């Protein structure tokens, strides 16, 4: 799968050539956009700046995320399987430019084509409003313990 969303952005299936960009996008986006909602210690527990590339490579080979690319630069990605949106991140320099909307519409498209009746996501404090803008509704507030830090996120669902 590869198609242009507009004149400059395309969505593609996972391509290993972007594996390092994915890991960097994940870590940098969390540290640069979630710092108003989480402490530095929480951010480090969530997205360790010392990236374990081997662990990530195994994960990506399994989850095969959909990628948003502009001029061969990764600007966002989403891991989506069954009815669950796992990682959903947009590069901090490309937020507010339709990348997240394009990725979400792609997920909604896949869900529709596969007869999925409900989508689930666990969203950070920072990302919660984005998902709510698509109609997701909070079902539970979570406290996740990671590296002696408590991270708050929210389970949300969207009935299709």
Secondary structure, 3 states (H helix, E strand, C coil): CEEECCCCEEEECCCHHHHHHHHHHHHHHHHHHCCCCCCHHHHHHHCCCCCCHHHHHHHHHHHCCEEEEECCEEEEEEEEECCEEEEEEECHHHCCCCHHHHHHHHHHHHHHHCCCCEEEEEEECCCHHHHHCCCCEEEEEEEEEECCEEEEEEEEEEEC
